[in-house]
């Protein structure tokens, strides 16, 4: 696989470049699940905050986090081109390329790096949460996802999700902040109803083993690392 580094270097630096993408890998114990997580490239403490929160919630559990950086957040994680919610945004629809990289590059690397792990979950916040959920509809190589404050307001998502089932048996965790739908932005205000409807669709999906929708206090940016860790912990406690 192009641009891969040796496993020994990854263990030393905890940083790898795989298929042209920057990744961070950390392990907690041996075995257990792997959490694949697209993290925001410009949020300085995001990795450390998430890691600390997850270790507090799962002090005795074993797991691996395979984080990967989205160089262009709106391009790399959007499943299709869509209108912007705000003037400075553009959704480029390159999510299929990111999913292909996950299947062909990152998952094989992780399976070699931690062969003792037995489950592979996608986790994500905001647009990365929507991307994680979308991947379950498109690929059968994941065991579930945590979609935290997912951007389900994206144009076309309601029609897309209503006509599909998960590709494989999956556990799905949804969460949203109680204030997120209280916004003057008409497009983003759809997130509450879209998330409630998503839970209903998942409960009717025969491939969904279990699902939950958890409401958190605050708006979109409140305690994002902890919210994401709550989703990963729920998946871990199957």
N, C-alpha and C positions, 0 to 999 in steps of 0.2 A: 504494500500500500504506500503510495507516494507520500513523501514528507514525514513518514512515521519515524519516530526515534526509538532507540532501544529501551526495553523495559527497565533496565537498570537505571538509565538516566531519568525515567519518569519517577521511579521510587525515590531518587535523590532529590529532584527538583520539584516534584509534584506538579509539573507543568509539561505538556506535550503539544506538539503541533501535528495534527493528523489531517491529511488531505487538504492542506492549506488553511485549516481552522485552528485557532488557539483553544486549548482545552486545559482544564484543571481536574485532577483526580485525587480524591482522598478516601482512605479506608478507615472504618471503625470496626475492629475485630475481624473475624474471618467468616466468609460465607454470607448468607442472607441475601437481600435484594440489592439491585443496582438502581439508583435514581439518575436518570438522564435529564439534565437541566440546562436550558438556554438562559444564560444570564446577560444582563445589560452591560454593554462595554464601558460605560462611563460612570458606574455607580461604585465608588471606591471601596466601601466596606461591605458590599453585598455578600460576597463569598464568606467572609469571616462571621458576619452577623447570622447568616443562615446556618453555618456550621456550628456555631455556639448554641443556637436555639435548638437544633436537632439533637445535639449531644445532651442537652438538658432534658429533652423529652424522652430520649431513648438511651439512657446511660448504659444499659446492659445489653443492648441489641447489637447485632452485627449488620453492617451494610457498607456499600460503596457509593460515593457520589461521583458521577462523571459529568462535570459541568462543561459546557461549550459556549464560546462567545459568539453572539450574533453581531457581526461587524456592522451591518445595516439592519437595524431592528425591524423597521416597517417593510423592508424588502424581503429579508430572509425568512421571516416567520409568518407572513400573510399567505394563505392558501391560494388566493387569486387576487387579481387587481381589483381595487375597490376605491370608491370616493373617499376623500380625506374627511376626518372628523373635525380637524382644525386646519387652518390655512397652511401651516408649515409641514403637514404630513402628506405622505403619498404611500399608498400600499402597493408595492411592486409585484406581489404575487409569485415570489420565488420560493415559497414554502415547499413545493414539490422537490426542488433541488436540495433543500436542507434534509428532507425526509430520505431522499435517495442516498445522501452522504451518511446519514445515520445507519441505514440498512447495510450499505456496502463498505463503509469505512470504520465508523466509530463502534458499532456493535461488535463486529469481528475483533477489533482491537481490544475492547473491554472483555470479551469472552476469553481471550488469550491472557489478558492481564490478571483477571480474577476468575479462574475456572471453577472456583468453589462457590460462586454465586449462582443462585437458582431462579431469580425473577428479575424482570426488567420493566421498570416503570418510568414513564415520562412525567415530569413535574414542571410547572411553569406559572409565572405570574403575569397578569395583564395579557398582552398579545401572545406571549409565550404560553400562557394557559390555554388560550384558544388553539394555538398550534398543537399542544399536547393532546387535546381532545380530538382535533381533526385527524391526527395521525392514527388514532384508534379506528377511525372510519375507513382509513386508506391502507393500513398495513396490519398483518397478523402476527408480528414479531414482538409485540409488547403485551404485558400482563395487566396493564391498567394505567391510570393517569390521575394526577392532581391538577385541576384547573382552578387556580386561585385568582379571584377578581378577573376572570377571563373576559376578553374583549368580544363577548358574544353579540354586542351591538353592531358588529361588522356587517356591512351591507351584504345581504344574501345568505347570512348564516342560518336564519330561521328556515328558509326553504331547503337549504342543503341538508340540515340535520333531520328535518321532518321526513325525508325520503330515504333514510339510510339506517343500517344497523352496524354495530361493531363488527369488525372483521374476525375477531376471535374472542373467547371468554375474557372478561375484563372486570376489574374493580375501578370505580370512578368516584373521586372526591371533588365536589364543587364547593366553592365558598365565595362570599361576597360581603363587602362592607355595607352596613345598613344605610349609609348616606350616599352611596355611589349613584343611585338612580335619581337623587335630588340635585340635578344640575340643569343649568339653562341651555346646555347643548342638547338639542332635540335628538340627535343621533345617539349620543352616549347615554341619554336618559332611558333608552330602550333596554339597558343592561339588566334591570331588575326583572322585568317581564320575560325577557329572553332566557335568563338563568332559571327562573321558575319553570318555564316551559321545557327547558333542557332536562331538568330533573324528571319531569313527567315522561319525556321520551325515553330516558334511560331506564326508568322503572318498568316500561313496557317492552324494552329490548330484551329478547331471550338470551342474548349473549352477555348481558351485564349480570355478574354474580351478585354484586352488592353496590350500592351507591348511597351517597348522602349529600345533602346541601346544608352547609353550615354558615350561619350569619355571624358576622363580626361587627363590633362597634367601630364607628369612624368611617372615613371616606376611603378613596382608592389608595392613598399613599400612607395609610396608618399601619405601622407594624408589619410591613410587607414580608420581611424575612421570617418573622414568627408565624405569620399566616401560612407561608409556604411550608415551613417546618411542620406545622400541624397537619397539613395534607400528607406529607411524606410519612409522618408517624402513623396516621390512620391507615395508610396503605401497608405499612410494615406490620401492623397488628392484625393480620388477617385471621 
